[in-house]
Amino acid sequence: MAMHGSSEPVLVGVDGSAHAFQAVGLAAAEATRLNLPLVILHATAETGEDASHEGTRILHDAAQAAPAAAHAQTILATGPAAQTLLEHAAKAALVVVAHRGTNALEDLLLGSVAAHVAAHCPVPVLVSRGAQHEHGQVVVGIDGSAQSPHIAEAAFAEATARGVDVFAVHAWTGPVSGGPGDMLPLVYDQNEVEGEEQRVLAEALSGLRERYPDVTVQEMLVKGRPGRVLAHLSETAGLVVIGSKGPPSSANLLPGSVRRHLLHHAACPVLIIPRGDE
């Protein structure tokens, strides 16, 4: 994650929908806060003069939605929206997308642009959802994977920039899985499991209090499904931070299930951090 301290722009994709214009506002705020340029991109699979005029109009309206201080640059591209965003993401510090666009049927049947970009983007993706709760805490989901410290540090950096607290959450419904293929016991001692889950949370946060002394941290060990727990906490949060994919476990049956749940149900923006092994 090269977002803080980067000189690359904040890239936001637009399609002319109201959701996309909200994403532009969020992207402009991030660009201003991070002191980075703002790039607004519209991609269309259609060609011809009519498509060019429509794309130019969408970009003009989107640029108008951004504060003048953002100094937005616009790009009109030809190609599938998700693929085009991913191609331009290689030269961005952060990609911002709306949680859904103009084609509700495509969102439902094929998976939205946001879902595809969030799953495959090489840089952090900020999904515009719900409300931007002013002064809301940064909630970070700790899943016990090797990338958890990396994801936790991203949350601490965000909290520092926003001047808010961190809620570090590890949700579980059974023994933690060390990786794909692990056999989990059918019967287990709950006290032992809780001790192990607490260790997972503590290891992810190790050293971060010292590196970010201005951030107050609240550790939360919750028995429940991670996606539902994080969605509930998002109702008062300013931001939820998760990894792009989580490990299979008894609470997270498929990699990426928490991400998909939050894309549909989060009540605030969701920051998705790519994993170093992807």
C-alpha positions as CSV (number, residue, x, y, z in Angstrom):
1,M,0.0,0.0,0.0
2,A,1.6,3.2,-1.2
3,M,-1.3,5.6,-0.6
4,H,0.1,7.9,2.2
5,G,3.3,9.6,1.0
6,S,2.6,8.8,-2.6
7,S,2.7,11.3,-5.5
8,E,0.4,9.3,-7.7
9,P,-3.2,10.5,-8.2
10,V,-6.5,9.5,-6.7
11,L,-8.5,7.9,-9.6
12,V,-12.3,7.8,-9.6
13,G,-14.5,6.1,-12.1
14,V,-17.8,7.7,-13.2
15,D,-20.7,6.5,-15.3
16,G,-23.1,9.4,-15.0
17,S,-25.1,7.9,-12.1
18,A,-25.9,9.8,-8.9
19,H,-23.8,7.2,-7.0
20,A,-20.8,8.0,-9.2
21,F,-21.1,11.7,-8.5
22,Q,-21.1,10.9,-4.8
23,A,-17.9,8.9,-5.4
24,V,-16.3,12.0,-7.0
25,G,-17.0,14.0,-3.9
26,L,-15.4,11.3,-1.7
27,A,-12.5,11.0,-4.1
28,A,-12.0,14.8,-4.1
29,A,-12.0,14.9,-0.3
30,E,-9.4,12.1,-0.2
31,A,-7.2,13.8,-2.8
32,T,-7.3,17.0,-0.8
33,R,-6.6,15.3,2.5
34,L,-3.7,13.3,1.0
35,N,-2.5,16.3,-1.1
36,L,-2.7,14.2,-4.3
37,P,-4.0,15.0,-7.8
38,L,-7.5,13.9,-8.7
39,V,-8.2,12.0,-12.0
40,I,-11.8,11.4,-13.1
41,L,-12.2,8.6,-15.6
42,H,-15.2,7.6,-17.8
43,A,-14.9,4.5,-19.9
44,T,-17.5,3.4,-22.5
45,A,-17.6,0.3,-24.6
46,E,-19.3,2.2,-27.3
47,T,-17.6,4.1,-30.1
48,G,-18.7,7.0,-32.3
49,E,-19.5,10.7,-32.0
50,D,-22.6,10.2,-29.8
51,A,-20.6,8.1,-27.3
52,S,-17.8,10.7,-27.3
53,H,-20.3,13.6,-26.7
54,E,-22.0,11.7,-23.9
55,G,-18.7,10.7,-22.2
56,T,-17.5,14.3,-22.4
57,R,-20.8,15.5,-20.8
58,I,-20.5,13.0,-18.0
59,L,-16.9,14.0,-17.3
60,H,-17.8,17.7,-17.3
61,D,-20.6,17.2,-14.9
62,A,-18.4,15.0,-12.7
63,A,-15.6,17.6,-12.6
64,Q,-18.2,20.2,-11.6
65,A,-19.1,17.9,-8.6
66,A,-15.5,18.2,-7.3
67,P,-14.4,21.3,-5.4
68,A,-12.3,23.7,-7.5
69,A,-9.4,23.1,-5.1
70,A,-9.2,19.5,-6.3
71,H,-7.9,20.6,-9.8
72,A,-9.4,17.5,-11.4
73,Q,-8.0,16.0,-14.6
74,T,-10.5,14.0,-16.8
75,I,-9.9,11.0,-19.0
76,L,-12.3,9.6,-21.6
77,A,-11.5,6.0,-22.5
78,T,-12.9,3.3,-24.7
79,G,-13.3,-0.1,-23.2
80,P,-15.1,-2.1,-20.4
81,A,-15.4,0.1,-17.3
82,A,-13.8,-2.3,-14.8
83,Q,-11.0,-3.4,-17.1
84,T,-10.2,0.2,-18.0
85,L,-10.1,1.3,-14.4
86,L,-7.8,-1.6,-13.5
87,E,-5.4,-0.6,-16.3
88,H,-5.2,3.0,-15.1
89,A,-5.0,1.9,-11.4
90,A,-1.4,0.8,-12.0
91,K,-0.5,4.5,-12.0
92,A,-2.8,5.6,-9.1
93,A,-2.3,5.7,-5.4
94,L,-6.0,5.0,-4.7
95,V,-9.0,4.0,-6.8
96,V,-12.5,5.3,-5.8
97,V,-15.6,3.6,-7.1
98,A,-19.3,3.9,-6.4
99,H,-20.9,0.7,-5.0
100,R,-23.2,0.5,-7.9
101,G,-23.7,2.3,-11.3
102,T,-26.4,2.9,-13.9
103,N,-27.0,-0.7,-14.8
104,A,-28.9,-2.3,-11.9
105,L,-29.5,-5.5,-13.8
106,E,-25.8,-5.9,-14.5
107,D,-25.0,-5.2,-10.9
108,L,-27.4,-8.0,-9.8
109,L,-26.6,-10.6,-12.4
110,L,-22.9,-10.2,-13.4
111,G,-21.3,-8.3,-10.5
112,S,-20.8,-4.6,-10.4
113,V,-17.7,-2.7,-11.5
114,A,-17.0,-2.0,-7.9
115,A,-17.0,-5.7,-7.0
116,H,-14.6,-6.6,-9.9
117,V,-12.2,-3.7,-9.2
118,A,-12.2,-4.3,-5.5
119,A,-11.3,-8.0,-6.0
120,H,-8.5,-7.4,-8.5
121,C,-7.0,-3.9,-8.0
122,P,-3.3,-3.7,-7.2
123,V,-3.8,-0.5,-5.1
124,P,-6.2,0.3,-2.3
125,V,-9.8,0.7,-3.4
126,L,-12.2,3.1,-1.6
127,V,-15.9,2.1,-2.3
128,S,-18.3,4.9,-1.8
129,R,-21.2,3.6,0.3
130,G,-23.7,4.9,2.8
131,A,-22.9,8.1,4.7
132,Q,-19.6,9.8,5.5
133,H,-20.1,9.9,9.3
134,E,-18.1,12.9,10.4
135,H,-15.6,12.1,13.1
136,G,-16.6,8.4,12.9
137,Q,-14.0,5.9,14.0
138,V,-12.0,3.7,11.6
139,V,-13.1,0.1,11.9
140,V,-10.6,-2.5,10.7
141,G,-11.4,-6.2,10.3
142,I,-8.7,-8.5,11.4
143,D,-9.1,-11.9,9.8
144,G,-6.0,-13.8,11.1
145,S,-4.2,-14.0,7.8
146,A,-0.6,-13.2,7.3
147,Q,-1.6,-9.9,5.8
148,S,-3.5,-8.7,8.9
149,P,-0.7,-6.5,10.2
150,H,-0.5,-4.8,6.8
151,I,-4.3,-4.2,6.8
152,A,-4.2,-2.9,10.4
153,E,-1.4,-0.5,9.7
154,A,-3.5,1.0,6.8
155,A,-6.3,1.6,9.3
156,F,-4.0,3.3,11.7
157,A,-2.6,5.6,9.0
158,E,-6.2,6.5,8.0
159,A,-7.1,7.2,11.7
160,T,-4.0,9.4,12.1
161,A,-4.9,11.4,9.0
162,R,-8.5,11.8,10.2
163,G,-7.8,12.4,13.8
164,V,-10.1,9.6,15.0
165,D,-9.9,6.3,16.9
166,V,-9.4,2.8,15.6
167,F,-11.8,-0.1,16.4
168,A,-9.8,-3.3,15.7
169,V,-12.3,-6.1,15.3
170,H,-11.8,-9.8,15.1
171,A,-15.0,-11.8,14.6
172,W,-15.1,-15.6,14.9
173,T,-17.6,-18.4,15.1
174,G,-15.2,-21.3,15.8
175,P,-11.5,-22.1,15.9
176,V,-9.3,-20.0,13.7
177,S,-8.1,-21.6,10.5
178,G,-4.4,-21.4,9.8
179,G,-5.0,-21.7,6.0
180,P,-6.8,-23.5,3.2
181,G,-7.3,-27.2,3.9
182,D,-7.0,-27.0,7.7
183,M,-9.2,-29.5,9.5
184,L,-11.2,-27.8,12.2
185,P,-12.4,-29.7,15.3
186,L,-16.1,-30.5,15.7
187,V,-15.8,-30.1,19.4
188,Y,-13.6,-27.5,21.1
189,D,-13.0,-25.7,24.3
190,Q,-14.4,-22.2,24.0
191,N,-12.1,-20.6,26.5
192,E,-9.1,-22.0,24.6
193,V,-10.5,-20.7,21.3
194,E,-11.1,-17.3,22.7
195,G,-7.5,-17.2,23.9
196,E,-6.3,-18.1,20.5
197,E,-8.5,-15.5,18.8
198,Q,-7.3,-12.8,21.2
199,R,-3.7,-13.7,20.3
200,V,-4.6,-13.3,16.6
201,L,-5.9,-9.8,17.3
202,A,-2.9,-8.9,19.4
203,E,-0.4,-10.1,16.8
204,A,-2.0,-8.0,14.1
205,L,-1.7,-4.8,16.3
206,S,1.8,-5.5,17.5
207,G,3.9,-2.4,17.4
208,L,1.3,-0.2,15.9
209,R,0.5,1.7,19.1
210,E,4.2,2.7,19.3
211,R,4.3,3.8,15.7
212,Y,1.0,5.7,15.9
213,P,1.0,7.1,19.4
214,D,-1.8,9.6,18.7
215,V,-4.3,6.9,17.8
216,T,-6.5,5.4,20.5
217,V,-7.3,1.8,19.8
218,Q,-10.2,-0.3,21.0
219,E,-9.9,-4.0,20.6
220,M,-13.1,-5.9,19.9
221,L,-13.3,-9.7,20.0
222,V,-16.7,-10.6,18.8
223,K,-18.4,-14.0,18.3
224,G,-20.3,-13.7,15.0
225,R,-20.0,-13.6,11.2
226,P,-17.3,-11.0,10.2
227,G,-19.3,-9.4,7.4
228,R,-22.4,-8.9,9.6
229,V,-20.3,-7.6,12.5
230,L,-18.5,-5.1,10.4
231,A,-21.6,-4.0,8.6
232,H,-23.2,-3.3,12.0
233,L,-20.2,-1.3,13.2
234,S,-20.3,0.7,9.9
235,E,-23.5,2.4,11.0
236,T,-21.5,4.8,13.1
237,A,-18.0,4.5,11.5
238,G,-16.3,6.9,9.2
239,L,-14.5,4.1,7.4
240,V,-14.3,0.3,7.4
241,V,-10.9,-1.2,6.3
242,I,-10.6,-4.8,5.2
243,G,-8.3,-6.9,3.0
244,S,-9.2,-7.7,-0.5
245,K,-9.8,-11.4,0.3
246,G,-10.0,-13.3,3.6
247,P,-8.9,-16.8,4.4
248,P,-11.5,-19.6,4.4
249,S,-12.8,-20.3,7.9
250,S,-15.9,-21.5,9.8
251,A,-17.1,-17.8,9.8
252,N,-16.0,-17.0,6.2
253,L,-16.8,-19.9,4.0
254,L,-15.5,-18.4,0.8
255,P,-12.5,-16.0,0.2
256,G,-13.9,-12.6,-0.5
257,S,-17.3,-13.2,1.2
258,V,-16.7,-10.4,3.8
259,R,-15.8,-8.0,1.0
260,R,-19.0,-8.9,-0.9
261,H,-21.2,-8.5,2.1
262,L,-19.8,-5.1,2.9
263,L,-20.2,-3.9,-0.7
264,H,-23.9,-4.6,-0.4
265,H,-24.6,-3.7,3.3
266,A,-22.0,-1.3,4.7
267,A,-23.4,2.1,5.9
268,C,-20.1,4.0,5.3
269,P,-17.3,4.0,2.8
270,V,-15.2,0.8,2.7
271,L,-11.4,0.8,2.1
272,I,-10.1,-2.4,0.6
273,I,-6.4,-3.1,0.9
274,P,-4.7,-5.4,-1.6
275,R,-2.8,-8.3,-0.3
276,G,0.9,-8.6,-0.9
277,D,0.7,-12.1,-2.2
278,E,-1.8,-11.3,-5.0
